[in-house]
Every structure is written in C-alpha cells, then in structure tokens.
C-alpha cells in the first residue's frame, strides 16, 4: 500500500481507499512517519464516507487502519493552495510529498 500511495503522490493520481466507516476518494499530498512510527497519509478527501461528517476536507489517515488503497483512474492538477509541505504530523520523516 505504501508504494501505491507514494506513486500516486508522484504522479498526482486520485486514490480510492477504505477507511472507517467506508470508501473514500482522495488526492494524496504527503506520506510519512509519525511520532510512534506509524505510516501516515495527508490527503484531501473529495468524496466518500467520513466518521467526522466532513466528506470533503483535509484528512490525516493512518495506514495501519486503511485497506484496499488503489488508483482511482483519474488524476488531479497538483497541490491544493492551502497545502503545507513538510507536514508537522510526520515527525519521523517524509517518504513522498507534493
């Protein structure tokens, strides 16, 4: 899954993933490692399920809680204007970022 997400960031590909409570479509912006060594994905969700009720918004996903990440078939133009590189949640390093 890590390789799929890193490639999606590099190529600006939309990703469909399953994360509680269901399927989501996201624009992946950064992949990195959090303070506890967990793999994290910062992405802008464009549609799908949401535990918070915010179906279109920035999200931080833990890869150990994610399954079935795959390329959507579409792409996106690039980083959203409000995106900040070197995500502060990824304290132990960035693997890939826009």
C-alpha positions as CSV (number, residue, x, y, z in Angstrom):
1,X,0.0,0.0,0.0
2,X,2.9,2.3,0.8
3,X,4.2,2.0,-2.8
4,X,0.8,2.6,-4.3
5,X,0.4,5.8,-2.3
6,X,3.9,7.1,-3.0
7,X,3.4,6.5,-6.7
8,X,0.1,8.3,-6.6
9,X,1.7,11.3,-4.9
10,X,4.5,11.4,-7.5
11,X,2.1,11.1,-10.5
12,X,-0.8,13.1,-8.9
13,X,-3.3,10.2,-9.1
14,X,-6.6,10.0,-7.3
15,X,-6.8,7.1,-4.8
16,X,-9.8,5.2,-3.6
17,X,-9.2,3.7,-0.2
18,X,-11.3,2.0,2.6
19,X,-11.0,3.7,6.0
20,X,-13.7,3.5,8.6
21,X,-16.6,4.0,8.1
22,X,-16.2,3.3,4.3
23,X,-14.8,4.0,0.9
24,X,-13.2,7.4,0.2
25,X,-11.7,9.1,-2.8
26,X,-8.7,11.3,-2.0
27,X,-6.0,13.5,-3.5
28,X,-2.8,12.2,-1.7
29,X,-0.4,15.0,-0.8
30,X,2.1,13.6,1.7
31,X,3.2,10.2,3.0
32,X,5.4,10.0,6.1
33,X,6.1,8.6,9.5
34,X,4.5,9.8,12.7
35,X,5.9,10.1,16.2
36,X,5.0,6.5,17.1
37,X,6.5,5.1,13.9
38,X,3.1,4.8,12.2
39,X,2.8,5.5,8.5
40,X,0.6,8.5,7.8
41,X,-1.1,9.9,4.7
42,X,-2.1,13.5,4.4
43,X,-4.8,13.8,1.7
44,X,-7.7,16.0,0.6
45,X,-10.8,13.9,0.5
46,X,-13.0,14.7,-2.5
47,X,-15.9,12.2,-1.8
48,X,-16.9,9.3,0.2
49,X,-17.5,8.2,3.8
50,X,-16.5,10.3,6.9
51,X,-16.6,9.5,10.6
52,X,-16.3,13.3,11.3
53,X,-19.2,14.2,8.9
54,X,-16.8,16.3,6.8
55,X,-16.9,14.4,3.5
56,X,-14.8,17.0,1.6
57,X,-11.8,18.2,3.6
58,X,-8.2,17.6,4.6
59,X,-7.7,14.3,6.4
60,X,-4.8,12.5,8.1
61,X,-5.0,8.7,7.6
62,X,-3.1,6.0,9.4
63,X,-2.1,3.3,7.0
64,X,-2.5,0.6,9.7
65,X,-6.2,1.4,9.7
66,X,-6.5,1.6,5.9
67,X,-7.2,-1.1,3.4
68,X,-7.7,-1.6,-0.3
69,X,-5.9,1.6,-1.5
70,X,-5.8,1.7,-5.3
71,X,-5.6,4.2,-8.1
72,X,-9.0,5.7,-9.0
73,X,-8.2,6.0,-12.7
74,X,-8.3,9.8,-12.5
75,X,-5.7,12.4,-11.6
76,X,-5.6,15.9,-10.0
77,X,-3.8,19.1,-11.0
78,X,-1.4,19.3,-8.1
79,X,-1.1,20.6,-4.6
80,X,-4.1,22.5,-3.3
81,X,-3.3,26.1,-2.4
82,X,-3.7,25.5,1.4
83,X,-1.3,22.5,1.4
84,X,1.8,22.9,3.5
85,X,4.9,20.8,2.7
86,X,6.8,19.1,5.4
87,X,3.7,18.0,7.3
88,X,4.3,18.5,11.1
89,X,2.4,15.3,11.9
90,X,5.1,13.4,10.1
91,X,7.8,14.0,12.8
92,X,10.0,11.0,11.9
93,X,10.2,11.7,8.2
94,X,8.6,12.3,4.9
95,X,8.5,9.4,2.3
96,X,6.8,11.3,-0.5
97,X,5.2,14.7,-0.9
98,X,3.9,17.2,-3.5
